[in-house]
Amino acid sequence: MNLFRSEEHIERWLDGRDPGATITVGKLSELAHAWWCDRLPPEWQPRSRELNQAVFDRLGLTGEFWRLA
């Protein structure tokens, strides 16, 4: 993961390479909360692939990069 100041900064860093996926810091914060918010209880169980995919979908993180295999 790399953090950048702007779209222009990303373009300079990429120097013509494919960017993959980019999200804002705000969206990253939403993802972190959605992904990790339920992990503290002792009875916690890992989510299924389908439920993990639902987290991405709910946050609008769609497309090939965000598709779990």
PyMOL CGO cylinders between C-alpha atoms (Angstrom):
from pymol import cmd
from pymol.cgo import CYLINDER

trace = [
    CYLINDER, 0.00, 0.00, 0.00, 1.20, 3.46, -0.88, 0.3, 1, 1, 1, 1, 1, 1,
    CYLINDER, 1.20, 3.46, -0.88, -0.30, 6.77, 0.21, 0.3, 1, 1, 1, 1, 1, 1,
    CYLINDER, -0.30, 6.77, 0.21, -0.29, 9.75, -2.16, 0.3, 1, 1, 1, 1, 1, 1,
    CYLINDER, -0.29, 9.75, -2.16, -1.22, 13.42, -1.91, 0.3, 1, 1, 1, 1, 1, 1,
    CYLINDER, -1.22, 13.42, -1.91, -3.11, 13.65, -5.20, 0.3, 1, 1, 1, 1, 1, 1,
    CYLINDER, -3.11, 13.65, -5.20, -4.03, 11.98, -8.48, 0.3, 1, 1, 1, 1, 1, 1,
    CYLINDER, -4.03, 11.98, -8.48, -1.11, 13.83, -10.08, 0.3, 1, 1, 1, 1, 1, 1,
    CYLINDER, -1.11, 13.83, -10.08, 1.26, 12.37, -7.51, 0.3, 1, 1, 1, 1, 1, 1,
    CYLINDER, 1.26, 12.37, -7.51, -0.05, 8.88, -8.33, 0.3, 1, 1, 1, 1, 1, 1,
    CYLINDER, -0.05, 8.88, -8.33, 0.47, 9.46, -12.07, 0.3, 1, 1, 1, 1, 1, 1,
    CYLINDER, 0.47, 9.46, -12.07, 4.06, 10.64, -11.54, 0.3, 1, 1, 1, 1, 1, 1,
    CYLINDER, 4.06, 10.64, -11.54, 4.84, 7.66, -9.32, 0.3, 1, 1, 1, 1, 1, 1,
    CYLINDER, 4.84, 7.66, -9.32, 3.32, 5.18, -11.77, 0.3, 1, 1, 1, 1, 1, 1,
    CYLINDER, 3.32, 5.18, -11.77, 5.28, 6.62, -14.72, 0.3, 1, 1, 1, 1, 1, 1,
    CYLINDER, 5.28, 6.62, -14.72, 2.92, 4.97, -17.22, 0.3, 1, 1, 1, 1, 1, 1,
    CYLINDER, 2.92, 4.97, -17.22, 2.38, 1.68, -15.35, 0.3, 1, 1, 1, 1, 1, 1,
    CYLINDER, 2.38, 1.68, -15.35, -1.10, 0.28, -14.64, 0.3, 1, 1, 1, 1, 1, 1,
    CYLINDER, -1.10, 0.28, -14.64, -2.36, 1.67, -11.30, 0.3, 1, 1, 1, 1, 1, 1,
    CYLINDER, -2.36, 1.67, -11.30, -4.33, -1.38, -10.16, 0.3, 1, 1, 1, 1, 1, 1,
    CYLINDER, -4.33, -1.38, -10.16, -6.87, -0.02, -7.67, 0.3, 1, 1, 1, 1, 1, 1,
    CYLINDER, -6.87, -0.02, -7.67, -6.81, 3.28, -5.85, 0.3, 1, 1, 1, 1, 1, 1,
    CYLINDER, -6.81, 3.28, -5.85, -9.06, 4.44, -3.03, 0.3, 1, 1, 1, 1, 1, 1,
    CYLINDER, -9.06, 4.44, -3.03, -9.17, 7.50, -0.82, 0.3, 1, 1, 1, 1, 1, 1,
    CYLINDER, -9.17, 7.50, -0.82, -7.92, 7.47, 2.76, 0.3, 1, 1, 1, 1, 1, 1,
    CYLINDER, -7.92, 7.47, 2.76, -11.54, 7.93, 3.83, 0.3, 1, 1, 1, 1, 1, 1,
    CYLINDER, -11.54, 7.93, 3.83, -12.58, 4.79, 1.93, 0.3, 1, 1, 1, 1, 1, 1,
    CYLINDER, -12.58, 4.79, 1.93, -9.58, 2.93, 3.40, 0.3, 1, 1, 1, 1, 1, 1,
    CYLINDER, -9.58, 2.93, 3.40, -10.80, 3.92, 6.87, 0.3, 1, 1, 1, 1, 1, 1,
    CYLINDER, -10.80, 3.92, 6.87, -14.30, 2.64, 6.06, 0.3, 1, 1, 1, 1, 1, 1,
    CYLINDER, -14.30, 2.64, 6.06, -12.83, -0.63, 4.80, 0.3, 1, 1, 1, 1, 1, 1,
    CYLINDER, -12.83, -0.63, 4.80, -10.63, -1.07, 7.88, 0.3, 1, 1, 1, 1, 1, 1,
    CYLINDER, -10.63, -1.07, 7.88, -13.59, -0.51, 10.19, 0.3, 1, 1, 1, 1, 1, 1,
    CYLINDER, -13.59, -0.51, 10.19, -15.88, -2.84, 8.24, 0.3, 1, 1, 1, 1, 1, 1,
    CYLINDER, -15.88, -2.84, 8.24, -13.20, -5.54, 8.00, 0.3, 1, 1, 1, 1, 1, 1,
    CYLINDER, -13.20, -5.54, 8.00, -11.95, -5.50, 11.60, 0.3, 1, 1, 1, 1, 1, 1,
    CYLINDER, -11.95, -5.50, 11.60, -14.81, -4.12, 13.74, 0.3, 1, 1, 1, 1, 1, 1,
    CYLINDER, -14.81, -4.12, 13.74, -16.07, -7.53, 14.89, 0.3, 1, 1, 1, 1, 1, 1,
    CYLINDER, -16.07, -7.53, 14.89, -12.77, -9.23, 15.72, 0.3, 1, 1, 1, 1, 1, 1,
    CYLINDER, -12.77, -9.23, 15.72, -12.51, -8.56, 19.48, 0.3, 1, 1, 1, 1, 1, 1,
    CYLINDER, -12.51, -8.56, 19.48, -15.18, -10.82, 20.99, 0.3, 1, 1, 1, 1, 1, 1,
    CYLINDER, -15.18, -10.82, 20.99, -13.81, -14.19, 22.15, 0.3, 1, 1, 1, 1, 1, 1,
    CYLINDER, -13.81, -14.19, 22.15, -16.54, -15.99, 20.18, 0.3, 1, 1, 1, 1, 1, 1,
    CYLINDER, -16.54, -15.99, 20.18, -15.42, -14.39, 16.91, 0.3, 1, 1, 1, 1, 1, 1,
    CYLINDER, -15.42, -14.39, 16.91, -15.36, -16.72, 13.91, 0.3, 1, 1, 1, 1, 1, 1,
    CYLINDER, -15.36, -16.72, 13.91, -13.82, -15.96, 10.50, 0.3, 1, 1, 1, 1, 1, 1,
    CYLINDER, -13.82, -15.96, 10.50, -16.28, -14.80, 7.87, 0.3, 1, 1, 1, 1, 1, 1,
    CYLINDER, -16.28, -14.80, 7.87, -16.93, -16.81, 4.75, 0.3, 1, 1, 1, 1, 1, 1,
    CYLINDER, -16.93, -16.81, 4.75, -15.58, -15.67, 1.39, 0.3, 1, 1, 1, 1, 1, 1,
    CYLINDER, -15.58, -15.67, 1.39, -19.12, -14.60, 0.48, 0.3, 1, 1, 1, 1, 1, 1,
    CYLINDER, -19.12, -14.60, 0.48, -19.45, -12.40, 3.57, 0.3, 1, 1, 1, 1, 1, 1,
    CYLINDER, -19.45, -12.40, 3.57, -16.00, -10.89, 2.96, 0.3, 1, 1, 1, 1, 1, 1,
    CYLINDER, -16.00, -10.89, 2.96, -17.03, -10.14, -0.64, 0.3, 1, 1, 1, 1, 1, 1,
    CYLINDER, -17.03, -10.14, -0.64, -20.20, -8.52, 0.71, 0.3, 1, 1, 1, 1, 1, 1,
    CYLINDER, -20.20, -8.52, 0.71, -18.02, -6.09, 2.71, 0.3, 1, 1, 1, 1, 1, 1,
    CYLINDER, -18.02, -6.09, 2.71, -16.31, -4.94, -0.49, 0.3, 1, 1, 1, 1, 1, 1,
    CYLINDER, -16.31, -4.94, -0.49, -19.60, -4.73, -2.37, 0.3, 1, 1, 1, 1, 1, 1,
    CYLINDER, -19.60, -4.73, -2.37, -21.32, -2.75, 0.40, 0.3, 1, 1, 1, 1, 1, 1,
    CYLINDER, -21.32, -2.75, 0.40, -18.48, -0.20, 0.32, 0.3, 1, 1, 1, 1, 1, 1,
    CYLINDER, -18.48, -0.20, 0.32, -18.67, 0.11, -3.47, 0.3, 1, 1, 1, 1, 1, 1,
    CYLINDER, -18.67, 0.11, -3.47, -15.33, -1.65, -3.97, 0.3, 1, 1, 1, 1, 1, 1,
    CYLINDER, -15.33, -1.65, -3.97, -16.18, -3.48, -7.15, 0.3, 1, 1, 1, 1, 1, 1,
    CYLINDER, -16.18, -3.48, -7.15, -14.33, -4.68, -10.20, 0.3, 1, 1, 1, 1, 1, 1,
    CYLINDER, -14.33, -4.68, -10.20, -11.76, -7.39, -10.82, 0.3, 1, 1, 1, 1, 1, 1,
    CYLINDER, -11.76, -7.39, -10.82, -9.28, -6.09, -8.23, 0.3, 1, 1, 1, 1, 1, 1,
    CYLINDER, -9.28, -6.09, -8.23, -11.84, -6.42, -5.43, 0.3, 1, 1, 1, 1, 1, 1,
    CYLINDER, -11.84, -6.42, -5.43, -13.24, -9.79, -6.47, 0.3, 1, 1, 1, 1, 1, 1,
    CYLINDER, -13.24, -9.79, -6.47, -12.25, -12.61, -4.10, 0.3, 1, 1, 1, 1, 1, 1,
    CYLINDER, -12.25, -12.61, -4.10, -11.37, -15.86, -5.82, 0.3, 1, 1, 1, 1, 1, 1,
]
cmd.load_cgo(trace, "trace")
